[in-house]
Amino acid sequence: MKLFAGIIVFGSLWGFSESIIGPILADAGLPDGMIMAGFFAMMFLVLSRMFYQQRGMQIGMGLVAGSLRMINPFGGCHLCSAIAIMAEGLLFEIIWTYGTTINLDNIQKLQSKVSLGIFTTYIVFSGGYIVTQIMTPLVSIGSVQIGNLLMFLPQILARALPVALLGGITVPLALESKRLHLELKDTLYYPTTLGVSMLCWIIVIGNWFLYAS
């Protein structure tokens, strides 16, 4: 139950960030895609893995966050963003579960943390982008043009570079937070996670109703 509650709250926070904070950044003329993937997504993914150390959690978070993003009326293509979020959760899970044998407790050097952040973020962002380019037309129109994907592949890989550099800052910051020894008692854990999750969904759904009216 603790793991399930953790998936819901971290996924909801991620989806809230993508649905509410992302469009605000875009309206301000900031690179919202870069910030959302390189900071918010990586922060929530790393914190959840560090605190819970459970396989499969990040996949669940991606599904929750992607579902929340689907009902948001702002920020461009809902389906594209939702698929990208779900793919990012899956790719992070693969990298940190099967692609590396690093024990988070044994990472002491800043250089190692930065390198891990750059590598993870680059694969997660570029991989999520590629999956989106394949799955979005496949789901919406039932076909995909591989030639178009190959044409834009160099641009996708290049766009991932600054995102990866941001991840090289985000991941060490997330790993350092373990020094704070943050922990909730069981009597506060469930009310807190439930309250935060509900607040995220209420704000996003309320935002949808305001847009619809």
N, C-alpha and C positions, 0 to 999 in steps of 0.2 A: 504493500500500500504506500509506503514511503517513496519507493521508486516511481510508482504511477503518479503520485502527487507531484514529484519532482519533474517528471516529464511534462505534465500539464502546466506547471507554473513557468518553467523555463521556456517551453514552447510558446506559451501565451505571451511572455515578455518579448520573445523574439518576433512573433507575429505582430504584436503591438508596435514594436519599433519599425518594422517594415511597412506597416499600414498607416501609422500616424507620423512618426518622426521622419521617415523617408520622404514623403511628399513635402513636408515642411522644408527639408534641406533642399529639395529640388526647386521649390518656389523661391528660395533664397539664392539660387544660382550656384549652389555647391554640388560637387560630384556625389550625389546621393548613393548611386550604385557602389561606388568605391568605399564610401564610409560605412554603408550598411553591411557589406560583405567583409571588409577588412577590419572593422571595429566591432559592430554590434553582434553580427553572426559569430565571429570567432570568439568574442568575449563570452557569450552564453554557452557556446559549445565546449570551450575549454573549462569554464567554471563548473559546468555540469559533470564533465568527465572527472575533474579533479575532486569534487566533493563526494560524488556517488561511486565512481570507479566501477560502473556497471556497463557491460556490453549491451548494445541495442537501444540505449537511452537516447542517443543522438538521432537515430532513425525516427523514433517516436516523436521527438521534439520537432523534427522537420515536418512530419505529418500534421502536427498540431499547428505549427506556425504557418505552414502552407494553406491549411484550411481557413485560418483566420484571415490570411491575405486575400483569399478568394472572395470574401464578402466585403472587402474594402473598396469604396467607389473611386478612390483617387490613385494616382501614381501609375498611369499607363495600363499596359496589358495585365489583367488579373491572372489569367492562366499562365502566362510566361513567368511571372514572378513566383507564383505558387509552385510551379514545376521546378524552378531554379532553387527555391528554398528547400524543397524536399530532396532534390539531388544533392545539395550541399550537405544536408544532414547525413545522407547515405555515404557520400564520399569521405566525410570526416570520420565516420564510423569505420569505414574500411581502412583508412590510413592509420588511425590510432589503435585499431584492434589487430589488424593483420599486417599492416605495412611498416610497423615499427615495433621494436621490442624494448623501447626505452621505458624505464620505470620513472614516473613523474617525480617520485620522492628522491631519486638519485641525480636529477638534473640540477647542478649547482652553478655551472659556469654560465654567465650571461650570453656568451657567444653561442653556446648550445641551444639556449632558449630562443635566441633571435633566429638562428638557422632553422629550428623546428617551426617557428612561426612563419617564416618566409616560405618554406617548402610546403607546409600544410595549406596555407592560404592560397598559394599559387595553384595548387592542384584542385582545391575545393572550388575556387572561383572560376577558373578556366573550364574545369570539368562540368560544373553546374551550368555554365554558359552554353557549352556544347550540347549537353543533354537537352537544354531548353530549345535550342535550335532544331533538334531532331524531333522531340516529343510534341512541341506546340503545334506545328503543322500536321503531324501525324494524328493528333487527337482532334484538331479542329476541322481539317479537310480530308483526312484519311491518307495523306501521302506526304513524302518529304523529298526535296531536291538536294541530293548529296553534293551535286556540283556547286550549288550556292553556298553550302556549308564549307566546302573546301576553299572557295574563293575568299570567304571571310575568316578562315581559320588563322592566318597570320595576324589579322587585326585583333582577334579574340585573345591570342597568346600575348600580344603586345599590351593589350589593355589590362591584362592580369598582373603585369609587372608592378605598377604603383600600388595596386591592391595588396600584393604580396609584401611589399615594403612596409605598408601600414600594419599588416599582420605581424611583421617582425617586431613591431612595438607592442601590439595588443597582447599577443600570447605571453611574453615575459611579464607584462603587467598582471595578467590573469593568474599566472603561476605564482607570482609574488604575494597575491592576496591570501594564500594559504597561511602565511605568517600571522594573519589576524586571528586565526583559530575561531572562525565564525561557526556557531552551532546553535540551533534552536532546540529547546526542550520539547518533548513529545506533546505536552499540553499546549504549546504555542505553534508547533510545526504545521499541523493540519489546518487550524483556523487561518494562519498567515498565508499558506500556499493557496488555500481556497479563496481567501479574500483578494489576494493579488491577481489570481487567475480570472476571477469574476469581474474585477475592475477592468482588466485589459479587454475582455470580451464586451462588456457593457459600453465602454468608450468607443470601440470600433463599430459595434452594431449601431450605437447611437449616432455615430458619424454618418453611417449609411442612411439612417432615417432622415437626418438633416439634409443630406444630399438629395434624397428621393423627393422630399417635400419642397 
